[in-house]
Amino acid sequence: MGDISVARSLAGFVGSLSLAEVPPPVVETASLLALDTLGNALAAVPEDFGRAVLGAAERLGGPPESTLIGRAARTSAANAALANGTLAHGLDFDDTREDAIVHTGSVAVTTALAVGEAVGASGQQMLEALIAAVEVMCRVGLAVPGRFHARHFHPTALAGGFAAVAAAAKLRRLSEDQLVNAFGIAGSQAAGIIEYLTDGTWTKRLHPGWAAHGGIVAVALAESGMIGPETVFEGAHGFYQAFAGGHDDARLRGLLATLGHTWEIANLTFKPYPCGSIAHPYMDCALRLRERHRLDPGQIVAIRCRTAEGPVPRLWEPLAAKHAPPNGYAAKFSLPYLIATMLVRGRAGLAEFTYAAVRDPAVLGLAARVTYELDATIDYPRRFIGDVRVRLASGEEIVERQEHSRGGPEHPVTWAEAEAKFRGNAGLVLAAGRVDELVRRLGRLREERNVSDLARCLVP
């Protein structure tokens, strides 16, 4: 395998993937991913950023081949994926592959749906495309865990373009050489800095949509004869050198060797809260402390958390800013706010990230008492843990720790739980009958004759 380029190894897998050879539990998870992703996208339609990206996609236009979620207008597949991918990730309610720290569905599902509509694909073909995309995206990130973030890039933005290429190329039936070229083109498009952390602005929301858009464009270019570097990943001037400062070739080759045998889609974590996934175990700890000890926030003197160094720039620092996030989006990446809202309110749903909610003096007063200490023994990003220690006015200290995220392989989400989340999200913009129909169709996605019938249900 060492003589075969990374891009060609991935292309061979994508081209040969057949749903008949995918284990049934993996196919079920793929359907669950579609359910979760599309529900998250629907919930974002009324949001300011949702209206902005949908309006932009409408103006960009193109042939009316694909659905804009929540809108009657149709656009080109690339522009539909731009909007739908942004919607799917914009509330930070979407899945995560923890070790790679990538959000897969917002790229894989939206690309597979948009291109699937354009080519008249079946549900089975859509599932093949989104599974291929997830497997590629996870491996691109797993090769260099934590290193994209360390260089101030968003891993989803960087790896997402390759996932979109996999999905779009699978549906458009590119040859292996064309697919290798499309990967090469996507590598030159890769981008996505995390400066949004400074002020809670919206660029992170856009990253999966832009990656999906770019991947579809890369496939169109390759299909038309454009060529790209075959050593886009491992080359001396390639993707890993540029964005991660290099890579461990043995690790990367090991990940490629598992294609078609180990299914990374089975290792996704589905979110119970609409905020940064690294925070979720801490939030669960805070909720258990509140419920088990019937805590009165007024009796809490201090809260201290143990954390690995990796999440500090995103969730903890600058600490003064995290104690009082300027808006709801910034609050999604503030562990002091997230822990405080769980202790004060006992919940963290979409309503806890409005502008009014993040100005609540009771929550901010408690958030100001939250600090952290570094623990080098935490195996981040391989594991997302929670560790919350509360000191009370009585002098008593109470502690909760959690070793894994809920919704992940150790505590998998059930279809019933995913359906309940979907109904809550989709019901914000769709009538109950339409929500019921989507649940039925997504539950039997493999049997859909044409995904355009499914996509029509995503419009009020």
C-alpha positions in Angstrom: 0.0 0.0 0.0 2.9 2.3 0.6 3.4 2.7 -3.2 -0.2 3.8 -3.7 -1.0 7.4 -3.1 -3.4 8.3 -0.2 -5.8 9.9 -2.7 -5.8 6.7 -4.9 -6.4 4.5 -1.9 -9.4 6.6 -0.9 -10.7 6.7 -4.4 -10.5 3.0 -4.8 -12.6 2.5 -1.6 -15.2 5.1 -2.7 -15.6 3.6 -6.1 -16.0 0.1 -4.9 -18.3 0.7 -2.0 -21.6 -1.2 -2.2 -24.3 -1.0 0.4 -24.8 -4.7 0.0 -21.4 -5.2 1.6 -22.0 -2.7 4.5 -23.1 -4.3 7.8 -26.8 -3.6 8.6 -26.0 -1.7 11.9 -23.7 0.6 9.9 -26.5 1.3 7.4 -28.9 2.0 10.3 -26.4 4.5 11.8 -26.2 6.2 8.4 -30.0 6.6 8.3 -29.9 7.9 11.9 -27.2 10.4 10.8 -29.4 11.6 8.0 -32.3 12.0 10.5 -30.2 13.9 12.9 -28.5 16.2 10.3 -31.7 17.2 8.6 -33.5 17.9 11.8 -30.6 20.2 12.9 -30.8 21.9 9.5 -34.6 22.5 9.8 -34.2 24.0 13.3 -31.7 26.6 11.9 -34.0 27.8 9.1 -35.6 30.7 11.1 -32.3 31.8 12.6 -30.5 35.0 11.4 -27.6 33.1 10.0 -30.0 30.6 8.4 -31.9 33.4 6.6 -28.6 34.9 5.5 -27.1 31.8 3.9 -30.4 30.7 2.3 -30.8 34.2 0.8 -27.2 34.1 -0.5 -27.8 30.7 -2.1 -31.0 31.9 -3.8 -29.1 34.8 -5.3 -26.3 32.5 -6.4 -28.9 30.4 -8.1 -28.0 28.0 -10.9 -30.1 25.2 -12.4 -33.0 24.3 -10.1 -31.8 20.8 -9.4 -31.6 20.7 -5.6 -33.7 21.7 -2.6 -32.9 24.6 -0.3 -34.1 23.3 3.1 -36.9 25.4 4.4 -37.4 27.3 1.1 -39.5 26.8 -2.0 -36.7 28.0 -4.2 -34.3 25.5 -5.8 -30.7 26.1 -6.9 -27.7 24.2 -8.2 -26.5 21.3 -6.1 -23.3 23.2 -5.1 -25.3 26.2 -3.9 -27.9 24.1 -2.1 -25.1 22.3 -0.3 -23.6 25.6 0.7 -26.8 26.6 2.4 -27.9 23.2 3.8 -24.5 22.4 5.2 -24.4 25.7 7.0 -27.9 25.1 8.4 -27.0 21.6 9.5 -23.9 22.8 11.5 -25.0 26.2 12.5 -26.6 25.4 15.9 -23.7 23.1 16.9 -26.2 20.4 17.4 -24.6 17.9 15.0 -22.5 14.8 15.3 -18.8 14.6 16.1 -16.1 12.0 15.5 -14.3 12.7 18.8 -10.7 11.7 18.1 -10.7 13.5 14.7 -12.9 16.3 16.0 -14.9 16.5 12.8 -18.6 17.0 12.3 -19.6 14.6 9.5 -23.3 14.8 8.7 -23.3 18.5 7.9 -21.1 17.7 5.0 -21.8 14.1 4.1 -25.6 14.2 4.3 -26.1 17.5 2.7 -23.8 16.8 -0.2 -25.3 13.4 -0.8 -28.8 14.8 -0.7 -28.1 17.8 -3.0 -26.1 15.8 -5.6 -28.5 12.9 -5.2 -31.4 15.1 -6.2 -29.5 16.4 -9.2 -28.8 12.9 -10.6 -32.0 11.3 -9.6 -30.4 9.0 -7.0 -32.2 6.4 -4.9 -32.1 6.2 -1.1 -29.6 3.4 -1.4 -27.3 5.4 -3.6 -27.6 8.4 -1.2 -26.6 6.1 1.7 -23.6 4.8 -0.2 -22.5 8.3 -0.9 -22.9 9.6 2.7 -21.2 6.5 4.2 -18.2 7.0 1.8 -18.0 10.6 2.8 -18.0 9.9 6.5 -15.3 7.2 6.2 -13.1 9.5 4.2 -13.6 12.5 6.4 -13.0 10.7 9.7 -9.7 9.2 8.4 -8.5 12.5 7.1 -8.9 13.9 10.6 -7.8 10.8 12.6 -4.4 10.9 10.9 -3.4 14.0 12.8 -5.7 14.2 16.0 -5.6 17.6 17.6 -3.1 19.1 15.2 -5.4 21.1 13.0 -6.9 22.9 16.0 -3.4 23.5 17.4 -2.6 25.5 14.2 -5.9 27.5 14.5 -7.9 25.6 11.8 -11.3 24.0 12.1 -10.9 20.3 11.3 -14.4 20.1 9.8 -13.6 22.8 7.4 -10.3 21.2 6.3 -11.5 17.5 6.0 -15.0 18.4 4.8 -14.0 19.1 1.2 -12.6 15.6 0.8 -15.8 14.1 2.3 -17.9 16.1 -0.2 -15.7 15.0 -3.1 -16.3 11.4 -2.0 -20.1 11.8 -1.8 -20.5 13.8 -5.1 -18.0 11.6 -7.0 -19.8 8.4 -5.8 -23.1 9.7 -7.1 -21.8 11.1 -10.3 -19.8 7.8 -10.9 -16.5 9.4 -11.6 -13.6 7.2 -12.7 -10.8 6.5 -10.2 -8.5 8.9 -12.0 -11.2 11.6 -12.0 -11.8 11.1 -8.3 -8.0 11.3 -7.5 -8.0 14.6 -9.4 -11.0 15.8 -7.5 -9.2 15.1 -4.2 -6.2 17.0 -5.5 -8.4 20.0 -6.4 -10.2 19.9 -3.0 -6.8 20.0 -1.2 -6.1 23.4 -2.8 -9.5 24.7 -1.7 -9.1 23.7 2.0 -9.4 26.5 4.5 -11.2 27.4 7.8 -9.6 29.5 10.6 -11.2 29.6 14.1 -11.0 33.3 14.7 -14.8 33.2 15.4 -13.8 32.3 18.9 -12.8 35.9 19.5 -16.2 37.4 19.2 -18.8 34.6 18.5 -19.3 35.5 14.9 -20.7 33.1 12.3 -17.8 31.8 10.1 -17.6 28.4 11.8 -21.3 27.9 10.9 -20.4 28.4 7.3 -17.4 25.9 7.2 -19.3 22.6 6.4 -21.5 24.4 3.8 -18.5 25.9 2.1 -16.6 22.5 2.2 -19.7 20.8 0.7 -19.9 23.5 -2.0 -16.2 23.3 -2.8 -16.3 19.5 -3.0 -19.1 19.5 -5.5 -17.3 22.1 -7.6 -14.1 20.0 -7.4 -15.9 17.0 -8.7 -17.4 19.0 -11.6 -13.9 20.3 -12.4 -12.4 16.9 -12.4 -15.2 15.5 -14.4 -14.6 18.2 -17.0 -10.9 17.4 -17.2 -9.2 19.5 -14.6 -6.3 17.7 -12.9 -5.0 18.0 -9.3 -1.9 16.6 -7.5 -2.2 12.9 -6.7 0.0 13.4 -3.6 -2.3 16.1 -2.3 -2.3 14.5 1.2 1.2 13.2 1.8 3.3 15.3 -0.5 6.1 17.6 0.6 3.9 20.6 -0.1 0.7 18.7 0.6 -2.3 19.0 2.9 -0.8 17.5 6.0 2.4 19.5 5.7 0.5 22.7 5.2 -2.2 22.3 7.9 -0.7 20.0 10.5 3.1 20.4 10.1 3.4 16.8 8.8 1.9 13.5 9.6 2.8 10.0 10.8 2.8 7.9 7.7 2.4 4.6 9.5 -0.7 5.9 11.3 -2.2 7.2 8.1 -1.5 4.0 6.2 -3.0 2.0 9.1 -6.2 4.0 8.8 -6.4 3.4 5.0 -5.9 -0.3 5.6 -9.1 -0.5 7.6 -11.3 1.0 4.8 -14.2 -1.3 4.3 -13.5 -3.3 7.5 -13.7 -0.8 10.3 -16.6 1.6 9.9 -15.8 5.0 11.5 -19.5 6.0 11.1 -20.2 3.6 14.0 -17.9 5.7 16.2 -19.8 9.0 15.9 -21.2 10.8 18.9 -24.6 12.4 18.5 -25.2 15.5 20.6 -27.7 15.9 23.4 -26.9 19.7 23.7 -26.5 22.3 20.9 -23.0 23.4 21.8 -19.3 22.4 21.6 -19.1 18.6 22.0 -16.0 18.7 24.2 -18.1 20.5 26.8 -20.9 17.8 27.0 -19.4 15.5 29.7 -18.8 18.6 31.9 -22.4 19.6 31.4 -23.6 16.1 32.3 -21.5 16.3 35.5 -23.0 19.7 36.4 -26.5 18.4 35.9 -25.9 15.3 38.1 -24.5 17.5 40.8 -27.5 19.7 40.7 -30.0 16.8 40.8 -28.2 14.6 43.3 -27.4 17.3 45.8 -30.3 19.6 45.2 -27.9 22.4 44.8 -28.8 26.0 45.5 -26.5 28.1 43.2 -26.3 30.7 45.9 -24.4 28.3 48.2 -21.8 27.6 45.6 -18.5 29.3 46.4 -16.3 28.0 43.6 -16.3 25.5 40.7 -13.1 24.0 39.4 -12.7 21.7 36.5 -9.9 19.5 35.3 -9.1 19.8 31.6 -6.6 18.7 29.0 -4.5 21.5 27.4 -6.0 21.1 23.9 -9.5 22.5 24.6 -8.3 25.5 26.6 -8.1 28.0 23.7 -11.6 27.1 22.6 -13.5 26.6 25.8 -11.6 28.3 28.6 -9.5 31.2 27.4 -9.4 34.2 27.6 -11.2 33.3 30.9 -12.7 36.8 31.5 -14.4 36.6 28.1 -15.6 33.1 28.7 -17.1 34.2 32.1 -19.4 36.7 30.2 -19.8 35.6 26.5 -20.9 38.4 24.3 -23.7 36.5 22.5 -25.4 33.1 22.2 -23.0 31.7 19.7 -19.9 32.6 21.9 -21.7 31.0 24.8 -21.7 27.6 23.0 -17.9 27.6 23.4 -17.7 28.9 27.0 -17.4 26.1 29.6 -18.0 28.5 32.5 -21.3 29.6 30.9 -22.3 26.0 30.0 -21.6 24.6 33.4 -23.4 27.6 35.1 -26.5 27.2 32.9 -26.8 23.5 33.8 -26.4 24.3 37.5 -28.9 27.2 37.5 -31.5 26.0 34.9 -30.9 22.3 34.7 -31.0 22.3 30.9 -29.2 23.6 27.8 -31.5 23.6 24.8 -31.8 26.0 22.0 -33.5 28.6 24.3 -30.4 28.7 26.5 -28.4 30.4 23.7 -30.5 33.4 22.9 -29.1 36.9 23.6 -31.4 37.3 26.6 -30.5 33.9 28.0 -26.7 34.6 28.0 -27.3 37.9 29.8 -29.1 36.2 32.7 -27.3 37.6 35.9 -27.9 34.5 37.8 -26.1 32.4 35.3 -23.3 34.9 34.7 -22.8 35.3 38.4 -22.2 31.6 38.8 -20.1 31.4 35.6 -17.7 33.9 37.1 -16.9 31.3 39.8 -15.9 28.7 37.3 -12.1 28.1 36.8 -10.0 25.2 35.6 -6.7 23.4 36.1 -4.7 21.4 33.6 -4.4 17.7 33.8 -1.8 16.1 31.5 -3.2 12.6 32.2 -6.4 13.2 30.2 -6.0 11.4 26.8 -7.4 14.2 24.7 -8.6 14.2 21.9 -8.9 10.4 22.1 -11.4 10.9 24.9 -13.7 13.8 25.9 -14.1 13.6 29.7 -15.9 15.7 32.3 -14.6 16.6 35.8 -16.4 19.2 37.9 -15.6 20.0 41.5 -18.0 22.3 43.5 -17.1 23.9 46.8 -20.0 25.0 48.9 -20.3 27.8 51.5 -20.3 25.0 54.2 -16.8 24.1 53.1 -18.0 20.8 51.6 -16.6 19.8 48.2 -18.6 17.6 45.9 -17.3 16.1 42.7 -18.6 14.4 39.5 -16.6 12.8 36.8 -17.6 11.3 33.4 -15.3 9.3 31.2 -17.2 9.5 27.9 -19.7 11.6 26.0 -23.4 10.5 25.9 -24.5 9.7 22.4 -21.1 8.0 21.5 -20.1 4.4 21.1 -19.9 3.9 24.9 -23.4 5.3 25.4 -25.1 5.1 22.0 -28.1 7.1 21.1 -31.2 5.0 20.3 -33.4 5.6 17.2 -36.2 6.7 19.6 -34.0 9.3 21.2 -32.8 10.5 17.8 -36.4 10.7 16.6 -37.5 12.7 19.6 -34.7 15.2 18.9 -35.6 15.3 15.3 -39.3 16.0 16.0 -38.3 18.8 18.4 -36.1 20.4 15.8 -38.2 19.8 12.6 -41.4 20.8 14.4 -40.0 24.4 14.7 -40.7 24.9 11.0 -42.8 22.0 9.7 -46.3 20.9 10.3 -46.8 17.7 12.4 -47.9 15.7 9.3 -44.8 16.7 7.4 -42.6 15.8 10.3 -44.3 12.4 10.6 -43.7 11.8 6.9 -40.0 12.6 7.2 -39.6 10.3 10.1 -41.1 7.5 8.1 -39.1 8.2 5.0 -35.8 8.5 6.8 -36.5 5.4 8.8 -36.6 3.5 5.5 -34.2 5.6 3.5 -32.8 2.6 1.8 -36.1 2.0 0.1 -36.6 5.5 -1.3 -36.8 5.3 -5.1 -35.8 8.9 -5.6 -34.4 11.2 -2.9 -36.1 14.1 -4.5 -39.3 12.8 -2.9 -37.7 13.0 0.5 -36.2 16.4 -0.2 -39.7 17.9 -1.1 -40.7 17.1 2.5 -38.0 19.5 3.8 -39.9 22.5 2.5 -42.8 24.0 4.6 
